[in-house]
Amino acid sequence: MAAAAGSWAVALDTRWYRSLSRPSWQPPARAFGAVWTPLYVSIAWAGGRALLAARAEDRRALAVSLGVNLTLNTTWNVLFFRLRSTKAGLVGTALLDVSNTELIARTAKADRVAGLALIPYAAWCGFATCLNASIVRRNRR
């Protein structure tokens, strides 16, 4: 659901997006789908594994953490592409980074392997934060 909602909000073909100054180290557009597909698979796998392994008293908090994280993940696309706000996008991705840290810790508490499986996701989101910050700096208006 998060993947579908997030991809719906992405609009690379708009005049606004094409007008943005982006750093040379931004990956090509086709790379994002190639990266996000396995990341979403790993999130689903790790989340399911951790939820099954979690103690009953920890399961609800883990489910909420996962839900908040996926909501923040989807929200970034809306903030950046639909609202056309690089600054709001930067705030959104910074919040996602904080959520990733919390989610990894909570997931690892339930299942270490599942927690480790989320590290590439957090790393990619950290990269996205750097990319978003660069776009903000390059497009001060």
N, C-alpha and C positions, 0 to 999 in steps of 0.2 A: 504494500500500500504506500509506504513512504517513498519507495523508488518511483512508482507511477506518479504520485502527486508531485514529487520533486522534479521529475523530467517534464511534466506538463508545464511547470512554471518557467523552465529554461527557454530563453528566446535569443539565440545567437544571431538570428538574421534581422534583427531590428536595426534601424538607423542609429538609435541611441547606443547600442552595444558596439556596433562597428565603429562609432565615432570615438570610443574610449581609447586612450593611449594605454597600451598594455606592454609589460616587459617582454624582452626577447626570450626569456626563459619560460614563458608560459607554454605549456604543452599544446599541441594542435587539438582542435575540438574533438576529433575522433578518439583521442586518447582518453577523454573523460569517461565515455561509455565503456571503453575497454577496462578501465580501472574500477569504475563504480560497480559493474556487474559482479565481479568476484568479491568486492568489499561487502555488498549487500548480502551475498550468500554467506560470507563469514559472520556477519552480524546475526543473521537468522540462525545459523548453526550454533554459534557461541551462546546466543541468548537462550535457545531451546535447551542446549546441554546444561547451562548453568541453572535455568529454572527447574529442570528435572533433578539436579543435584542439590539445590538449595534446601536448607532446613526450612521446615514449614513456617517458622516465625520470620524468616528472612525473604521468603518468596515474593510476598506482596511488594516490599520495598524494591526488590530487584526488578520486578515487572514495571513498577512506576518509573524507575530509573531508565529502563530501556524505552519505555513509551515517551518520556520527556526527551530523551536523546534523539529518537527518530523524529519527533515533532520539531525539535531545533534543527535537525538535519534538513527537513523539508522546508522549514521557515526561511532558511538562508536563501534558497532559490527565489522565493516570493519577494523577500526584501530586496535582493540584488536585481533580479530580472523584471519582476512585475511592478515593483515600486520604483525601479530604476534608481536605487539609492546605494551607491558604493559604501557610504559611511554606515548606513543601517546594516548592510551586508557584513561589514567588518565587525560590528557589535554582535551580530548574530553568529558569526563564525567563531568569535572569541568565546561566546557563551557555549557554543558547541564543544570547543576545546575543554572548557571546564567540565562540562557534562561527560565528555569522553574519559577524563581522568577519574571522575567519580564512578562511572559505569565500569571501567576496567577494574578498579579496586573492589567494587561490590561483586562483579562477576568472578574475579579471581578468588574471592573469599569462598564462593560457592564451588568453584571448579577452576583450578589453576590453569589447565590447558585451555579452557574457554576464555579466561582472561587474557592469556598470551595471544590467542587468535584475534583479539580485538586491537592489538598493537599496530598492525598495518593500517587499519581504519583511522586510528588516532593520528598516526604519522601523516597520512594523506590529508586529513583535515588540518593538521598543523601547517602543511605545505600550502593548502588552500587559504589559510589565514595570512600567510606571508604574501601570497599572490594578491589577495584582496587588499592588503595594506599597501602594496606597491601600486595597485590601480588607484587607490584613494590618493596617494601622494602625487601620482602622475597626472591626475585630473582635478586638481584644485581649481575651483571656479568661483 
